Amino acid sequence: MNTLRIRNTRAHLPVSILITAVIAVFALLPLYWIFVTSLKVPGTEFRLPLEYWPAEVSFESYRQVLGEGFRVQRAILNSLFVSTTAMIGTLFLGSLAAYTMARLRFHYRFGSLLFIQAAGMIPPIIVIGPTFVLLKNLGLLGSLWAMVLPNMAYGVPLAALLMTGYLSGIPYSIEEAARIDGASWMRIFYSIVLPVAAPGLFSAGVLSFLGSWGEFMHAFTVSLGIRELQTVPVAVLSYSQAFELQWTWISAATVLAIIPVVALVVVFQRYVVSGLTGGAVEG
């Protein structure tokens, strides 16, 4: 039986490698083309035949987007603030909701989780009108907080789902021992449960951060055209409109905007994978 299993594994290995390579090329080829375009001399990106690597490498586009005319770094800082703040709020609310559904016994506990997930499945574009009116009444329009709070709400359902599966696998004995020692519920939650559930927190946090970083429609609406409030997706669109699709400049801005996301995924990749698999197995 073991010999047959080893043979099947060896037979499937080349196919798995081929499929993985095809998927990797499909996913990375657009990024490679954007990077190559950003290194071309402005105005040469439409030359034929196509250059798969620029004959003359130029960093002029990067100087342009980092200069006074663009200042893409301002949009990156705005996105960092919005995504990081929304991620912190999402983890706070999502972990409380997950702990409630994973540990407490009450009627409609499973239904509550389904209700939260159903709310999370509503496309944000459908509620952008009511959200705009609500933010206007709160006096938040034209501020970064008008992007933080909705992104926080969009991220809670997924964070609650991931954390519920992970917290359900933590033994009750850990909390019971702390309760015997006199620890309060909140002390147990913040000092014992959350550190043990760190991989699940990392997974939910990274996914929340990425979702906020790439959000466009809401950020475009509530920024009211104020350049100082633009996040990365909105800023790239404004560059393409203002400079009539100067693709080398747009590509350079896109590359600079991708760097923080790539760095985040590379640093926390191991924790994200362990958190996702842990929640799937233990839930």
Backbone torsions as a table, in degrees:
resi	resn	phi	psi	omega
1	MET	NA	-45.7	179.2
2	ASN	-63.5	-38.1	179.3
3	THR	-63.3	-42.3	178.7
4	LEU	-64.0	-39.5	179.6
5	ARG	-65.3	-41.1	178.9
6	ILE	-63.8	-40.6	179.2
7	ARG	-64.3	-42.6	179.1
8	ASN	-63.9	-38.4	178.3
9	THR	-63.9	-44.1	179.1
10	ARG	-65.3	-35.7	-179.7
11	ALA	-70.1	-34.9	-178.2
12	HIS	-83.3	-17.6	-175.8
13	LEU	-60.3	-48.1	178.4
14	PRO	-60.9	-38.5	178.8
15	VAL	-64.6	-41.8	179.7
16	SER	-64.2	-41.4	179.0
17	ILE	-64.0	-41.6	-179.8
18	LEU	-63.8	-45.6	-179.8
19	ILE	-63.4	-43.3	178.6
20	THR	-61.9	-41.1	179.8
21	ALA	-64.7	-41.6	179.2
22	VAL	-62.8	-44.7	179.3
23	ILE	-63.5	-41.8	-179.7
24	ALA	-63.0	-44.0	179.0
25	VAL	-64.5	-42.3	179.8
26	PHE	-61.3	-38.8	-177.0
27	ALA	-80.3	-35.4	-172.8
28	LEU	-92.7	-19.7	-177.8
29	LEU	-59.4	-44.2	177.2
30	PRO	-61.2	-37.9	178.8
31	LEU	-65.4	-40.1	178.4
32	TYR	-63.2	-42.3	-178.2
33	TRP	-66.9	-36.9	176.1
34	ILE	-63.6	-43.2	179.8
35	PHE	-63.5	-44.5	179.2
36	VAL	-62.9	-42.7	179.5
37	THR	-62.0	-36.7	-179.2
38	SER	-66.8	-20.7	-178.8
39	LEU	-93.0	-2.5	-179.4
40	LYS	-83.3	155.5	175.0
41	VAL	-66.5	129.2	-179.4
42	PRO	-52.2	129.9	-179.1
43	GLY	100.5	-11.1	-179.0
44	THR	-103.1	3.2	-175.3
45	GLU	-71.5	-14.3	-179.3
46	PHE	-102.2	9.8	-179.2
47	ARG	-66.0	145.2	173.9
48	LEU	-119.2	141.8	-1.6
49	PRO	-69.7	162.9	-177.4
50	LEU	-61.8	141.2	176.2
51	GLU	-102.3	114.2	179.5
52	TYR	-80.9	-8.1	167.4
53	TRP	-150.8	131.4	-173.2
54	PRO	-61.6	135.8	176.8
55	ALA	-63.9	-32.1	176.7
56	GLU	-127.9	110.6	-179.4
57	VAL	-76.0	129.1	-179.2
58	SER	-133.2	138.7	176.2
59	PHE	-106.5	18.7	-179.2
60	GLU	-61.7	-38.4	-178.9
61	SER	-63.6	-38.4	178.4
62	TYR	-67.5	-38.4	176.3
63	ARG	-64.0	-35.5	-179.8
64	GLN	-67.6	-48.7	-174.5
65	VAL	-73.1	-20.9	176.8
66	LEU	-91.5	-8.4	-178.0
67	GLY	-83.0	-173.9	-175.2
68	GLU	-64.3	-29.6	-178.6
69	GLY	-67.5	-31.4	-177.5
70	PHE	-111.1	-61.4	-173.5
71	ARG	53.7	58.0	179.2
72	VAL	-64.0	-23.0	179.1
73	GLN	-62.4	-27.9	177.1
74	ARG	-67.6	-41.5	177.5
75	ALA	-65.9	-37.5	178.6
76	ILE	-64.8	-42.1	177.7
77	LEU	-64.2	-39.5	176.4
78	ASN	-61.5	-44.6	179.0
79	SER	-64.4	-38.9	178.0
80	LEU	-62.0	-43.3	179.2
81	PHE	-64.5	-48.9	-178.0
82	VAL	-62.4	-47.9	-176.0
83	SER	-67.9	-42.2	-178.6
84	THR	-68.0	-45.2	-179.9
85	THR	-65.5	-42.7	177.6
86	ALA	-63.9	-37.1	178.7
87	MET	-64.0	-43.8	179.6
88	ILE	-62.5	-46.7	178.0
89	GLY	-63.7	-38.7	178.3
90	THR	-63.2	-44.2	179.5
91	LEU	-65.2	-38.2	179.6
92	PHE	-63.4	-52.7	-178.4
93	LEU	-70.8	-41.5	-178.5
94	GLY	-65.1	-38.9	179.9
95	SER	-68.8	-37.5	176.6
96	LEU	-64.6	-44.1	178.4
97	ALA	-63.8	-41.7	-179.4
98	ALA	-66.0	-41.3	179.4
99	TYR	-63.7	-39.2	178.5
100	THR	-61.2	-46.0	-176.4
101	MET	-78.2	-24.1	-179.2
102	ALA	-86.4	-26.5	-172.4
103	ARG	-113.6	-38.2	-176.3
104	LEU	-84.3	148.5	178.7
105	ARG	-109.9	111.4	-180.0
106	PHE	-147.9	162.9	-179.9
107	HIS	-64.7	144.1	177.5
108	TYR	62.9	29.9	178.6
109	ARG	-63.5	-49.1	178.8
110	PHE	-66.4	-36.8	177.8
111	GLY	-64.2	-33.6	178.0
112	SER	-64.4	-41.4	178.5
113	LEU	-64.1	-42.2	178.2
114	LEU	-64.3	-38.0	179.9
115	PHE	-64.3	-41.9	178.9
116	ILE	-63.7	-42.8	-179.9
117	GLN	-67.8	-35.7	177.0
118	ALA	-63.3	-39.2	177.1
119	ALA	-65.1	-36.7	179.5
120	GLY	-70.5	-19.0	-179.4
121	MET	-84.0	-7.7	178.3
122	ILE	-72.9	123.8	179.5
123	PRO	-60.3	133.5	-179.2
124	PRO	-57.1	-27.5	-178.6
125	ILE	-63.0	-26.7	-178.7
126	ILE	-70.6	-34.9	-175.6
127	VAL	-102.2	10.9	-176.2
128	ILE	-66.7	-32.1	178.1
129	GLY	-65.8	-56.4	177.2
130	PRO	-59.8	-36.0	178.6
131	THR	-63.9	-41.3	178.5
132	PHE	-60.5	-45.4	-179.7
133	VAL	-64.5	-41.3	179.5
134	LEU	-63.0	-45.6	179.4
135	LEU	-64.8	-35.3	177.4
136	LYS	-64.2	-43.2	179.5
137	ASN	-67.0	-28.4	178.0
138	LEU	-83.3	-7.1	179.2
139	GLY	74.9	26.7	-176.4
140	LEU	-101.5	-8.6	-179.8
141	LEU	-60.6	144.5	-178.7
142	GLY	77.2	24.4	176.5
143	SER	-139.7	160.8	178.7
144	LEU	-67.7	-25.6	179.0
145	TRP	-66.7	-22.0	175.6
146	ALA	-68.0	-16.9	174.8
147	MET	-98.2	-31.4	-176.3
148	VAL	-66.2	-51.8	-173.1
149	LEU	-63.2	-47.4	177.1
150	PRO	-62.9	-40.5	177.9
151	ASN	-62.9	-34.4	175.7
152	MET	-62.5	-45.5	179.5
153	ALA	-65.3	-37.8	179.3
154	TYR	-65.3	-30.8	-174.6
155	GLY	-87.0	-18.1	-175.6
156	VAL	-61.3	-44.7	-177.9
157	PRO	-57.4	-47.4	-179.7
158	LEU	-66.1	-41.6	178.6
159	ALA	-62.4	-41.1	179.1
160	ALA	-64.6	-39.8	179.3
161	LEU	-64.1	-47.9	-179.7
162	LEU	-63.4	-44.2	-177.0
163	MET	-71.0	-32.9	178.2
164	THR	-62.9	-44.8	178.3
165	GLY	-62.7	-36.4	-178.2
166	TYR	-77.1	-43.4	-178.9
167	LEU	-67.2	-28.2	179.1
168	SER	-64.6	-23.1	-179.4
169	GLY	-89.7	-3.3	179.0
170	ILE	-82.4	127.6	-177.5
171	PRO	-60.9	141.8	176.4
172	TYR	-65.2	-25.9	-174.8
173	SER	-59.7	-30.9	179.2
174	ILE	-62.9	-45.8	-179.8
175	GLU	-72.2	-36.3	179.4
176	GLU	-63.3	-39.8	178.2
177	ALA	-63.5	-41.3	178.6
178	ALA	-68.0	-35.2	179.8
179	ARG	-68.4	-35.8	176.9
180	ILE	-63.9	-34.3	178.7
181	ASP	-77.4	-0.8	175.3
182	GLY	96.2	10.1	180.0
183	ALA	-74.0	142.2	178.1
184	SER	-77.8	170.3	179.8
185	TRP	-61.2	-44.5	-178.4
186	MET	-67.8	-36.4	178.1
187	ARG	-65.5	-41.4	178.0
188	ILE	-62.6	-42.8	-176.4
189	PHE	-65.1	-49.8	-173.8
190	TYR	-81.3	-32.0	-174.3
191	SER	-96.4	-19.4	-175.3
192	ILE	-121.1	-54.0	-173.4
193	VAL	-68.0	-50.6	-176.6
194	LEU	-62.9	-43.7	176.0
195	PRO	-59.7	-37.9	178.5
196	VAL	-67.8	-33.8	-178.1
197	ALA	-92.2	21.7	-177.0
198	ALA	-55.3	-42.9	178.2
199	PRO	-58.8	-39.7	177.0
200	GLY	-66.0	-37.1	176.5
201	LEU	-64.1	-42.0	178.6
202	PHE	-60.8	-43.9	-179.4
203	SER	-61.1	-50.6	-179.2
204	ALA	-64.0	-38.5	-178.8
205	GLY	-65.7	-45.7	-179.2
206	VAL	-65.0	-43.1	179.3
207	LEU	-64.9	-38.0	176.8
208	SER	-64.8	-42.8	179.8
209	PHE	-61.4	-46.2	-178.8
210	LEU	-65.1	-39.0	178.6
211	GLY	-63.3	-41.3	178.8
212	SER	-70.3	-36.3	-177.9
213	TRP	-63.8	-39.3	-176.0
214	GLY	-92.7	0.0	-178.0
215	GLU	-69.4	132.1	-174.2
216	PHE	-118.7	-53.2	-168.5
217	MET	-60.3	-46.9	-178.8
218	HIS	-66.2	-44.7	179.7
219	ALA	-61.4	-37.6	179.3
220	PHE	-65.6	-35.1	-176.0
221	THR	-76.7	-47.7	-171.5
222	VAL	-84.8	-12.8	177.4
223	SER	-75.3	-14.3	173.9
224	LEU	57.3	28.3	178.7
225	GLY	74.8	6.9	179.5
226	ILE	-77.6	118.0	-172.7
227	ARG	-63.7	-35.3	-177.8
228	GLU	-68.7	-13.6	-178.4
229	LEU	-105.2	0.7	-175.0
230	GLN	-70.1	135.5	170.1
231	THR	-88.6	178.1	-173.3
232	VAL	-58.1	-51.2	-178.8
233	PRO	-59.5	-40.5	-179.4
234	VAL	-68.7	-39.9	-179.9
235	ALA	-64.0	-41.9	179.2
236	VAL	-62.5	-40.2	177.1
237	LEU	-63.9	-42.9	-179.0
238	SER	-65.4	-34.7	176.4
239	TYR	-63.5	-43.8	-177.2
240	SER	-66.0	-33.0	179.0
241	GLN	-76.6	-40.6	-175.3
242	ALA	-73.7	-31.5	-174.6
243	PHE	-113.1	20.5	171.9
244	GLU	54.2	53.3	173.3
245	LEU	55.9	53.6	171.2
246	GLN	-80.1	94.1	-165.8
247	TRP	-67.7	-28.3	178.0
248	THR	-66.7	-39.7	178.0
249	TRP	-68.2	-44.4	179.7
250	ILE	-63.4	-40.2	178.8
251	SER	-64.3	-40.8	178.6
252	ALA	-62.9	-42.9	177.7
253	ALA	-63.6	-39.5	178.8
254	THR	-64.4	-42.6	178.9
255	VAL	-61.3	-45.7	179.2
256	LEU	-63.4	-34.0	-179.9
257	ALA	-74.2	-26.4	-178.8
258	ILE	-78.7	-27.7	-174.3
259	ILE	-54.4	-49.1	179.3
260	PRO	-60.6	-36.7	-179.9
261	VAL	-67.4	-45.0	178.7
262	VAL	-61.8	-43.4	179.2
263	ALA	-61.4	-41.8	179.1
264	LEU	-61.9	-46.4	-178.2
265	VAL	-66.8	-40.7	-179.7
266	VAL	-63.8	-43.2	-177.1
267	VAL	-67.9	-42.8	-173.0
268	PHE	-105.5	14.6	-176.2
269	GLN	-58.4	-46.2	-177.0
270	ARG	-62.0	-40.2	-179.3
271	TYR	-70.2	-36.9	179.7
272	VAL	-64.6	-46.6	-179.3
273	VAL	-63.1	-44.8	179.8
274	SER	-64.6	-35.7	179.1
275	GLY	-68.7	-42.5	179.4
276	LEU	-65.7	-46.6	-179.8
277	THR	-68.8	-36.7	178.6
278	GLY	-63.5	-44.8	178.4
279	GLY	-65.6	-35.4	-178.6
280	ALA	-70.7	-39.2	-176.7
281	VAL	-78.5	-43.4	-173.0
282	GLU	-81.4	-22.8	-179.9
283	GLY	-69.5	NA	NA
